[in-house]
Amino acid sequence: MSKQNYQIASITKTEEEAIKKAEADVKRETGKDFVMIAWEKE
């Protein structure tokens, strides 16, 4: 099995807005607050 290296993702304002929208959609559907964390493969 190969190692997977991840780093905190560099995101644009548009990507940040999409993540926040997804969080709001999940809260609306579940009633729970979830936080999405952006990681990306190196």
Order of alpha helices (4+ residues) and beta strands (2+ residues): beta-alpha-beta
